[in-house]
């Protein structure tokens, strides 16, 4: 009886512990400061999941141009913030998360006291302008909340957000000269001519509205705003920094010095004056709209009608809590901080791009209304097709289907009649290679997450892939590869097109469009045309059919590849590992090749000329900090030594991800680096999206519960997991032996339980 009672108590304790973990506050493990140092290019400020506002500090705003040339220092500030900096310029409302190129940084706000200064000053002399020194000791960065003390003024700056509204709260000292500066000139990847036009209108003594039009990475971009204070300002003023206007109309009839209600120009800075008591809080609500000033005002009214800062903060954190609880893990504090910060970074982008009433600006620059879906932007598809969108197909399928419908709306509105390549803010940026939106569309269709016209989606994929005048597609269609002399990324683009064509073929097969299947299944084999058996690498090929003689497989520049070298890109055939292994000489030679990739010490000279590859993200010659190699460790699963995948994956997890400011081994790239971490920690990875297959790796969590919809869960049990026990000894799926190194999408989405037994020696 005593034994039975003890067993019951033990069982109750375990159940209570499990319940506690399920209800655990997961927001506490989110550390947005992770990745803000060096190469992560993420920001520490406030946002809600997939929010249109990203309210965050800028530690510097260097110009994209310096003495008529590109300024390489600007690359550090893709997210506006670098952890090593010691001054803050201000707080702006739009940011990319983890990108290797940038734009945005709209509507910078800075509170000051004393003499008004409208220039930002310099980092070495912050007192020469409105910027301020700060200390990380006085900084708090959390999900949907940022706080910092500005040393120059003693002002405590706090910020939080809703989807479309930024909420500022500044605690001032006693002063008759308190100011809020609104800098309409500042921006990220800025340069003197980036502002096309800015406009500001005073509605009353506590509200102003306006817009800013820019010509940057997004060529034609206009963002509208509404800004309101919790108390009237004493006066409003401005300074115009425009070059001399050739013609400015007859506005000189007005003095236009103080409180003039109608301002416009290319380069404007405005300010608002207050008298403040000690500890008084000046609050600002700042709403955005892609459509109109009225849209911004309506967004503010719909989302933050009152002035309760803590409520907005708590509501936003509750949104994060709901998203984070889609995967509940058991692990150490460090492991939870890595995992849930990765979840956080994975759920920042793509971003919602429409007003509360569903209106948005399309790529045709007309206003549209999203009917039956939420419209999204910020599609960094060269990165996110690999793991981020497949992750959404498991834990957030409705949102992913909305993203697909946003891409299809993009196609319908596109003057080029193409799906997005890298799109943002009603603009196509044409950044990177491939047409990887087709991977996202096909992955959704193959996995049964297609509450849209799948045949219309397939037609859009085919039209994009047959756009002959886009980056070598005509040569690719006619010759089966892109000639080296015709395109600087000839080899990698050929490989990426081949993978995308595989995706189209799978989608066509699913929809019984066999004519399209036959065409694109043949095109999917084009990667073979750039493999040189003599060199053993994917190799630039000339139009006459010969391979380029002057070729260095270690170099990342001018070798036919984008952001990578031949050593890494030779393994980029995610859709046909069996064919690749056979072409490279079979298991033994292939395994030696991949082993060498990880063990070779790549000297700095081989990547000195590229911004996107640094020692931060390299293990040997394997570049984890750049996405084309993210599937590589899993390729061992197709060989007779799959245990090597388990060893390498656990090494990458430890080396490339840490719960520290420098804890990301490369640009997070709008969540792709983080999505790799999430999948790999759970023990499986989508090597080839647009199939229903996941390759098994080495789970690094003790236990996980994934919400897969309809009240179902997929539970991952890991026995004997530790830093030494990285090798799988046995797998059971729903209580039955699982003798495969792969899981199907149905295995996960049907719910159930997988158990891994780990050990220190490989089998």
C-alpha positions in Angstrom: 0.0 0.0 0.0 2.8 2.3 0.9 4.5 1.7 -2.5 1.2 2.3 -4.3 0.7 5.6 -2.4 4.3 6.7 -3.2 3.8 5.9 -6.8 0.6 7.9 -6.9 2.3 10.8 -5.3 5.2 10.6 -7.7 2.8 10.5 -10.6 0.8 13.5 -9.3 4.1 15.4 -8.9 5.1 14.7 -12.5 1.6 15.7 -13.7 1.7 18.9 -11.7 5.2 19.7 -13.0 4.1 19.1 -16.6 1.0 21.4 -16.0 3.3 24.1 -14.6 5.5 23.9 -17.6 2.6 24.2 -20.0 1.4 27.3 -18.1 4.8 28.7 -17.7 5.4 32.4 -18.5 7.5 32.0 -21.7 7.9 35.8 -22.4 10.4 35.8 -19.6 12.8 33.8 -21.8 12.6 36.2 -24.7 15.8 38.3 -24.9 15.6 40.6 -27.9 19.1 41.8 -27.1 20.5 38.5 -28.4 22.0 39.1 -31.8 22.3 42.9 -31.5 26.1 42.7 -31.4 28.1 42.3 -34.5 26.4 40.2 -37.3 22.9 39.4 -36.0 21.4 42.6 -37.3 18.3 42.4 -35.1 16.9 45.2 -33.0 16.1 45.3 -29.3 12.9 47.4 -29.4 9.2 46.7 -29.1 6.9 44.9 -31.5 4.0 42.5 -31.4 4.0 39.3 -33.5 4.2 40.2 -37.2 3.5 43.8 -36.2 3.5 46.7 -38.7 5.3 48.9 -36.1 8.8 48.0 -34.9 9.6 50.7 -32.3 13.3 50.6 -31.5 16.4 52.8 -30.7 18.9 53.8 -33.3 22.5 54.0 -32.0 23.7 55.5 -35.2 22.4 56.5 -38.6 25.5 56.7 -41.0 24.9 57.6 -44.6 24.8 55.0 -47.3 27.0 57.3 -49.3 30.4 58.7 -48.3 32.4 60.9 -50.7 30.4 59.6 -53.6 30.9 56.0 -52.8 29.3 53.2 -50.8 30.0 53.6 -47.1 30.8 50.1 -45.7 30.1 51.3 -42.1 26.4 51.5 -42.9 26.2 47.7 -43.1 26.5 47.4 -39.3 23.3 49.4 -38.9 20.8 47.3 -41.0 18.6 47.2 -37.8 19.7 50.7 -36.6 21.3 49.3 -33.4 24.7 48.0 -32.5 25.3 46.7 -29.0 28.8 48.1 -28.7 27.7 51.7 -29.3 27.3 54.0 -26.4 24.9 56.6 -27.7 21.3 56.7 -28.9 20.2 59.0 -31.6 16.5 58.4 -31.1 13.6 55.9 -31.5 12.1 55.2 -34.9 9.1 53.1 -35.9 10.1 50.7 -38.7 12.9 48.2 -38.8 13.9 45.0 -40.6 14.9 42.1 -38.4 18.2 40.4 -39.2 18.6 41.5 -42.8 21.9 42.0 -44.7 20.5 45.1 -46.5 18.1 47.6 -45.3 15.8 50.6 -45.5 13.2 52.0 -43.1 14.0 53.8 -39.8 11.0 56.0 -40.3 9.9 58.9 -38.0 12.6 59.2 -35.5 11.6 60.6 -32.1 14.0 61.9 -29.4 13.1 63.6 -26.1 15.5 66.3 -24.8 15.7 69.1 -22.2 17.5 72.4 -22.2 18.8 74.2 -25.3 17.1 72.9 -28.4 19.4 71.2 -30.9 18.1 69.8 -34.2 21.3 68.0 -35.4 22.0 64.5 -34.1 25.6 65.2 -33.1 28.3 62.6 -33.3 29.1 59.5 -31.3 32.4 60.9 -30.0 30.7 64.2 -29.1 27.1 63.4 -28.3 26.6 66.8 -26.6 27.0 68.5 -30.0 23.5 67.4 -30.9 20.4 65.7 -29.6 21.8 62.2 -29.2 22.5 60.9 -25.7 24.9 58.6 -24.1 23.4 55.5 -22.4 24.4 52.4 -20.4 23.3 48.8 -20.8 22.9 48.8 -17.1 20.0 51.1 -17.5 18.4 49.3 -20.4 15.6 46.8 -20.5 14.8 44.8 -23.7 11.8 42.4 -23.6 9.0 41.2 -25.8 7.0 44.3 -26.7 8.8 46.5 -24.2 12.0 48.6 -24.3 13.3 51.0 -21.6 16.4 53.0 -21.3 17.7 56.0 -19.4 19.1 58.8 -21.5 22.1 60.1 -19.6 22.2 63.5 -21.2 18.8 64.5 -19.9 18.0 61.9 -17.2 14.8 61.1 -19.2 13.5 57.6 -18.9 12.4 56.4 -22.3 9.9 53.5 -22.5 8.1 52.1 -25.5 5.6 49.4 -26.4 3.3 48.8 -29.4 0.1 47.4 -30.9 0.1 46.1 -34.4 -0.1 49.5 -36.1 0.7 52.0 -33.3 3.8 52.8 -31.3 3.3 54.0 -27.8 6.1 56.1 -26.2 6.3 57.1 -22.5 9.0 59.6 -21.5 9.6 60.4 -17.8 11.0 64.0 -17.7 12.8 66.0 -15.0 11.4 69.4 -14.0 12.2 71.8 -16.9 10.7 74.8 -18.7 12.6 73.6 -21.8 11.4 70.1 -22.5 11.3 69.0 -26.1 10.1 66.2 -28.3 12.0 66.1 -31.6 10.4 64.4 -34.6 13.1 64.0 -37.2 11.5 63.3 -40.6 15.0 63.1 -42.3 16.6 60.3 -40.3 16.6 56.8 -41.7 18.5 53.5 -42.1 20.7 53.1 -45.1 20.1 56.8 -45.4 21.6 59.3 -47.9 20.8 62.9 -48.8 18.4 62.3 -51.6 16.5 59.3 -50.0 13.6 61.5 -48.9 11.4 62.3 -51.9 9.0 64.4 -49.9 7.7 64.9 -46.3 4.6 66.5 -45.1 3.2 67.4 -41.7 -0.1 69.0 -40.7 -1.0 70.3 -37.3 -4.6 69.1 -36.4 -4.7 70.8 -33.0 -2.3 71.5 -30.0 -1.8 67.8 -29.3 -2.0 66.0 -32.7 -0.1 66.2 -35.9 -0.4 64.0 -39.0 1.6 63.6 -42.2 3.6 61.3 -44.4 7.1 60.5 -45.8 7.9 59.3 -49.3 11.3 57.7 -49.8 13.4 56.3 -52.7 15.6 53.6 -51.2 15.8 49.9 -51.4 12.0 50.1 -51.8 12.0 52.4 -54.8 8.6 54.1 -54.4 7.5 54.0 -50.7 5.1 56.3 -48.8 4.2 55.8 -45.2 1.5 57.9 -43.4 1.3 58.7 -39.7 -0.7 60.2 -37.0 1.0 61.4 -33.8 -0.8 62.6 -30.6 0.4 63.7 -27.2 -1.3 63.2 -23.8 -1.0 66.9 -23.1 -0.9 70.0 -25.3 2.4 71.3 -26.5 3.3 74.9 -25.8 4.4 75.4 -29.3 5.6 73.6 -32.4 8.5 74.6 -34.6 10.5 73.2 -37.4 13.7 73.6 -39.5 14.0 72.9 -43.2 17.3 71.4 -44.4 16.5 71.3 -48.1 18.9 72.5 -50.7 17.9 75.7 -52.3 14.6 75.2 -54.1 14.4 76.3 -57.7 10.7 77.1 -57.2 8.8 77.0 -53.9 5.5 78.7 -54.8 4.2 81.6 -52.8 4.4 80.2 -49.3 6.7 83.0 -48.3 3.5 85.1 -47.7 3.5 83.4 -44.2 6.0 83.7 -41.5 6.0 79.9 -41.0 8.2 80.0 -37.9 6.2 78.7 -34.9 3.0 76.7 -34.9 2.5 76.9 -38.6 0.0 74.1 -39.3 1.1 73.1 -42.8 4.7 72.0 -43.5 6.3 70.3 -46.5 9.7 69.7 -47.9 12.3 67.1 -48.6 14.2 67.5 -45.4 12.2 68.5 -42.3 12.8 68.3 -38.6 10.1 69.4 -36.2 9.9 69.9 -32.5 7.3 70.2 -29.8 7.9 72.2 -26.6 6.6 71.4 -23.1 7.0 72.5 -19.5 7.4 69.4 -17.3 7.3 68.7 -13.6 9.7 66.3 -12.0 8.7 62.7 -12.9 6.0 63.9 -15.4 5.3 61.4 -18.2 4.9 62.7 -21.7 3.1 60.0 -23.7 2.9 59.7 -27.5 0.8 57.5 -29.6 2.2 57.2 -33.1 0.1 55.3 -35.7 1.2 54.2 -39.1 -0.8 53.5 -42.3 0.3 52.4 -45.8 -2.8 54.0 -47.3 -3.6 57.4 -45.8 -3.6 59.9 -43.0 -7.2 58.9 -42.1 -6.1 55.3 -42.1 -3.4 56.1 -39.5 -5.9 58.0 -37.3 -8.4 55.2 -37.6 -5.7 52.6 -36.7 -4.9 54.6 -33.6 -8.6 54.8 -32.6 -9.1 51.1 -33.2 -6.0 49.8 -31.4 -5.1 52.2 -28.6 -8.1 54.5 -27.8 -6.8 55.3 -24.3 -3.5 56.2 -22.6 -2.9 53.1 -20.4 0.7 52.3 -21.3 0.9 49.2 -19.1 -2.3 47.8 -20.7 -0.9 48.1 -24.2 2.4 46.5 -23.1 0.6 43.6 -21.3 -1.8 43.1 -24.3 1.2 42.8 -26.6 3.0 40.4 -24.3 -0.1 38.3 -24.1 0.0 38.0 -27.9 3.6 36.9 -27.6 2.7 34.4 -24.9 0.1 32.8 -27.2 2.5 32.5 -30.0 5.3 31.1 -27.9 3.1 28.5 -26.4 2.7 26.8 -29.8 5.9 25.0 -28.8 6.5 24.3 -25.1 9.9 22.8 -24.3 11.8 21.6 -21.3 15.4 22.6 -20.9 17.8 24.7 -19.0 17.4 28.5 -18.6 20.0 29.1 -21.3 18.3 26.6 -23.6 14.9 28.3 -23.1 16.3 31.7 -23.7 17.9 30.5 -27.0 14.8 28.7 -28.0 12.1 31.3 -27.1 14.2 34.2 -28.5 14.4 32.2 -31.7 10.7 31.8 -31.6 10.4 35.5 -31.1 12.7 36.4 -34.0 10.9 33.9 -36.2 7.5 35.6 -35.5 8.5 39.2 -36.3 8.4 38.8 -40.1 6.7 38.8 -42.5 4.9 41.9 -41.3 1.2 42.9 -41.5 0.8 45.5 -44.2 -2.8 46.8 -44.1 -5.0 49.1 -42.1 -7.4 47.9 -39.4 -10.2 48.1 -42.0 -8.3 45.8 -44.5 -7.1 48.4 -46.9 -3.5 48.3 -48.1 -1.4 49.7 -51.0 -0.5 47.2 -53.6 2.6 46.8 -55.7 0.7 48.6 -58.5 0.5 51.6 -56.1 -3.3 51.4 -56.0 -5.3 50.9 -52.8 -6.8 47.5 -52.4 -8.8 45.7 -49.7 -7.8 42.3 -48.4 -10.9 40.1 -48.6 -10.8 37.0 -46.5 -7.1 37.2 -45.6 -4.5 39.4 -43.8 -2.1 41.1 -46.2 1.6 40.8 -45.4 4.9 42.3 -46.6 8.6 41.9 -45.8 9.2 38.7 -47.8 12.9 37.8 -47.7 12.2 34.7 -49.6 15.8 33.7 -50.5 16.1 33.1 -46.8 12.8 32.2 -45.4 11.5 29.6 -47.9 14.0 27.1 -46.3 12.7 26.7 -42.8 10.6 29.7 -41.7 7.6 29.1 -43.9 7.7 25.3 -43.3 7.7 26.1 -39.6 4.5 28.2 -40.1 2.9 25.4 -41.9 3.2 23.4 -38.7 2.5 25.8 -35.9 0.6 28.7 -37.7 -0.9 27.3 -41.0 -3.6 30.0 -41.2 -1.1 32.8 -41.1 1.1 31.1 -43.7 -1.9 30.7 -46.0 -2.6 34.4 -45.6 1.1 35.0 -46.6 0.6 32.9 -49.7 -2.5 34.9 -50.6 -0.5 38.1 -50.1 2.1 36.7 -52.6 -0.7 35.9 -55.1 -2.1 39.4 -54.7 1.4 40.7 -55.4 1.4 38.6 -58.6 -2.0 40.0 -59.7 -0.8 43.6 -59.2 2.8 43.1 -60.5 3.6 45.1 -63.6 6.2 42.3 -64.4 3.6 39.6 -63.7 5.9 37.8 -61.3 5.6 36.5 -57.8 7.6 38.3 -55.1 11.4 37.8 -55.0 12.2 40.2 -52.0 9.2 42.5 -51.5 8.5 45.2 -48.9 6.1 48.1 -48.5 4.3 47.8 -51.9 7.7 47.5 -53.7 9.7 44.7 -55.2 13.3 45.0 -54.3 14.6 42.2 -56.6 17.2 41.2 -54.0 19.0 37.8 -54.2 18.4 35.0 -56.7 15.9 32.3 -57.5 12.1 32.7 -57.5 11.6 31.1 -54.1 8.0 32.2 -53.6 7.2 29.1 -55.6 8.8 27.0 -52.8 6.4 28.6 -50.3 3.4 28.2 -52.5 4.2 24.6 -53.3 5.0 23.7 -49.7 1.6 24.9 -48.6 -0.2 23.0 -51.4 1.8 19.7 -50.8 1.1 19.9 -47.1 -2.6 20.5 -47.5 -2.5 24.1 -46.3 -4.1 25.7 -49.4 -7.4 27.4 -48.7 -7.0 29.3 -51.9 -7.1 28.6 -55.7 -4.1 26.2 -55.9 -4.4 26.0 -59.7 -4.2 29.8 -60.0 -1.2 29.6 -57.6 0.5 27.1 -59.9 -0.1 29.3 -62.9 1.6 32.2 -61.1 4.5 30.0 -60.3 4.8 28.9 -64.0 4.6 32.5 -65.3 7.3 33.6 -62.9 9.6 30.7 -63.9 9.1 31.4 -67.6 9.9 35.1 -67.4 12.7 34.9 -69.9 14.2 38.3 -69.4 14.7 38.0 -65.6 18.2 37.2 -64.5 19.2 34.6 -67.0 16.0 32.6 -67.2 16.0 32.7 -71.0 19.4 31.1 -71.1 18.5 28.6 -68.4 15.4 27.5 -70.4 17.2 27.2 -73.7 20.6 25.8 -72.6 19.8 24.1 -69.2 22.1 26.4 -67.4 23.1 30.1 -67.2 26.4 30.8 -69.0 29.2 32.2 -66.9 29.8 35.2 -69.2 26.1 36.2 -69.0 25.5 36.4 -65.3 27.8 36.9 -62.2 25.7 34.3 -60.2 25.4 31.9 -63.1 26.1 28.7 -61.1 24.1 29.4 -57.9 21.2 30.8 -59.9 21.1 27.6 -62.1 21.0 25.5 -58.9 18.4 27.6 -57.2 16.2 27.7 -60.3 16.5 23.9 -60.5 15.2 23.5 -56.9 12.4 25.9 -57.5 11.4 24.0 -60.7 11.3 20.8 -58.6 8.8 22.6 -56.3 6.7 23.6 -59.3 6.8 20.0 -60.6 5.6 18.6 -57.2 2.8 21.1 -57.1 1.7 20.3 -60.6 1.8 16.5 -59.9 -0.4 17.1 -56.8 -2.9 19.0 -59.0 -2.7 16.5 -61.9 -1.3 19.1 -64.3 1.0 16.5 -65.9 2.2 18.6 -68.8 3.6 21.2 -66.3 5.0 18.4 -64.2 6.9 16.8 -67.1 8.4 20.2 -68.1 9.5 21.3 -64.7 10.6 17.8 -63.5 13.0 17.9 -66.4 14.1 21.5 -65.6 14.7 20.3 -62.0 17.7 18.3 -63.2 19.5 21.3 -64.6 21.8 21.4 -61.6 23.7 18.5 -63.2 24.7 20.8 -66.1 27.0 22.9 -63.8 28.7 20.0 -62.0 32.2 19.4 -63.2 33.3 15.9 -62.5 36.9 16.9 -63.2 37.1 19.6 -60.4 34.5 17.9 -58.3 32.6 21.1 -57.8 29.7 23.0 -59.2 31.6 25.1 -61.6 31.0 28.2 -63.8 30.3 27.0 -67.4 30.8 29.0 -70.5 28.3 29.4 -73.4 30.4 27.1 -75.5 29.8 24.3 -73.0 33.3 24.3 -71.4 34.0 25.0 -67.8 35.8 28.2 -66.8 39.6 27.6 -66.4 40.3 30.3 -63.9 38.4 29.0 -60.9 38.9 29.0 -57.1 36.4 26.9 -55.1 37.3 28.7 -51.9 36.7 32.2 -53.0 33.3 33.9 -52.5 33.6 36.7 -55.1 33.4 36.5 -58.9 33.2 32.7 -59.0 29.6 32.3 -60.2 27.9 32.2 -56.8 26.1 34.6 -54.6 27.2 34.9 -51.0 29.0 31.6 -50.9 31.8 29.6 -52.4 31.8 26.4 -54.5 32.6 24.2 -51.6 29.3 25.1 -49.9 27.1 25.6 -53.0 28.2 22.2 -54.5 26.0 20.7 -51.8 23.0 22.9 -52.7 20.7 20.2 -54.3 18.2 19.9 -51.6 15.6 18.2 -53.8 17.9 15.4 -55.0 20.5 14.3 -52.4 20.6 10.8 -53.8 21.5 12.1 -57.3 24.1 14.5 -55.9 25.8 11.7 -53.8 25.8 9.4 -56.9 27.3 12.2 -59.1 30.0 13.0 -56.5 31.1 9.4 -56.4 29.0 7.6 -53.8 28.8 7.5 -50.0 32.5 7.3 -49.2 33.6 10.2 -51.4 30.6 12.3 -50.5 31.1 11.8 -46.7 34.8 12.7 -47.1 33.7 15.9 -48.9 31.2 17.0 -46.2 33.6 16.1 -43.4 36.3 18.3 -45.1 33.8 21.1 -45.4 33.5 21.2 -41.6 37.2 20.6 -40.8 39.0 22.8 -43.3 40.2 26.1 -41.8 39.1 28.8 -44.4 41.5 31.7 -44.3 40.1 35.2 -44.0 41.3 36.2 -47.4 38.7 34.0 -49.1 35.8 36.1 -47.7 37.4 39.4 -47.0 35.5 41.2 -49.8 32.0 40.1 -48.7 30.0 41.7 -45.9 27.7 38.7 -45.5 30.2 36.1 -44.5 32.5 36.6 -41.5 34.2 34.3 -39.0 31.2 34.7 -36.7 29.2 32.3 -38.9 31.9 29.9 -40.1 32.8 26.4 -38.8 35.8 25.3 -40.8 34.7 26.1 -44.4 31.0 25.5 -43.6 29.1 28.8 -43.6 26.2 28.6 -41.2 25.8 32.4 -41.0 24.5 32.3 -44.6 21.5 30.2 -45.6 22.5 28.1 -48.7 24.3 25.6 -46.4 21.5 25.2 -43.8 20.5 21.8 -45.0 24.1 20.5 -45.4 24.5 18.7 -42.0 21.3 16.7 -42.7 22.7 15.3 -46.0 24.5 12.6 -44.0 21.0 11.1 -43.5 21.1 9.9 -47.2 24.5 8.1 -46.5 25.5 5.1 -44.6 26.8 7.3 -41.7 23.8 9.3 -40.6 25.2 9.6 -37.1 27.6 12.2 -38.5 24.5 14.5 -39.0 23.7 14.1 -35.3 27.2 15.1 -34.3 27.4 18.1 -36.6 24.0 19.5 -35.8 24.6 19.5 -32.1 28.0 21.2 -32.7 26.3 23.9 -34.8 23.6 24.5 -32.2 26.3 25.2 -29.6 28.7 27.2 -31.8 26.2 29.4 -33.7 23.6 30.2 -31.0 24.1 31.6 -27.5 22.0 33.6 -25.1 24.3 36.7 -25.4 24.3 39.9 -27.4 26.7 38.3 -29.9 24.7 35.0 -29.8 23.8 34.8 -33.5 26.5 33.6 -36.0 25.1 35.7 -38.8 22.3 37.8 -40.0 19.0 36.3 -38.7 17.5 37.1 -42.1 13.9 37.8 -41.0 13.8 34.6 -38.9 15.5 31.9 -41.1 18.5 31.5 -38.7 16.1 31.2 -35.8 13.8 28.8 -37.7 16.8 26.5 -38.3 17.5 26.5 -34.5 13.9 25.7 -33.7 13.7 22.8 -36.0 17.1 21.4 -35.2 16.5 21.7 -31.4 13.3 19.6 -31.9 15.2 17.0 -33.9 14.1 17.3 -37.5 14.4 19.7 -40.4 12.7 20.3 -43.8 15.7 19.7 -46.2 13.4 20.1 -49.3 10.3 22.2 -48.7 7.6 21.2 -51.2 8.0 17.6 -50.1 6.2 16.2 -47.0 9.5 14.9 -45.6 11.6 16.0 -42.7 15.1 14.7 -42.0 15.9 13.6 -38.5 18.8 15.1 -36.7 19.6 15.2 -33.0 17.1 16.7 -30.6 18.6 19.1 -28.1 15.6 19.5 -25.8 14.5 17.2 -23.1 10.9 17.4 -24.0 8.6 19.4 -26.3 4.9 19.7 -27.0 4.0 21.2 -30.4 0.4 22.5 -31.0 -0.5 21.3 -34.4 -4.1 22.5 -34.6 -7.6 21.2 -34.0 -6.6 20.5 -30.3 -3.9 18.0 -31.3 -0.4 18.0 -30.1 2.8 16.3 -31.3 5.0 15.4 -28.3 8.7 14.9 -28.4 10.3 12.9 -25.6 14.1 12.7 -25.4 15.6 10.2 -23.0 19.3 10.6 -21.8 19.7 13.9 -23.7 22.9 15.8 -22.8 25.8 17.6 -24.4 27.6 14.2 -24.7 24.6 12.0 -25.5 24.1 13.4 -29.0 23.6 10.1 -30.9 20.2 8.5 -31.4 20.1 4.9 -30.1 16.4 4.2 -30.8 13.2 6.0 -32.0 9.6 5.1 -31.4 6.7 6.8 -33.0 3.4 6.4 -31.2 4.8 3.5 -29.3 6.0 1.6 -32.4 9.7 1.3 -33.5 10.5 3.9 -36.1 13.4 2.7 -38.2 13.5 5.5 -40.6 15.6 8.7 -40.6 12.7 10.7 -41.8 9.3 11.9 -40.6 6.4 12.8 -42.8 4.3 15.9 -42.4 1.3 13.7 -41.5 3.3 12.1 -38.7 3.5 15.5 -37.1 0.1 17.0 -38.0 -1.9 13.9 -37.0 -0.6 14.4 -33.5 1.0 11.8 -31.3 4.3 11.1 -29.7 7.9 10.5 -30.8 10.5 9.2 -28.4 14.3 9.5 -28.9 16.7 7.5 -26.8 20.1 9.1 -26.9 23.6 7.9 -26.1 27.3 8.9 -26.2 28.3 6.5 -28.9 26.9 6.3 -32.5 25.2 3.2 -33.7 
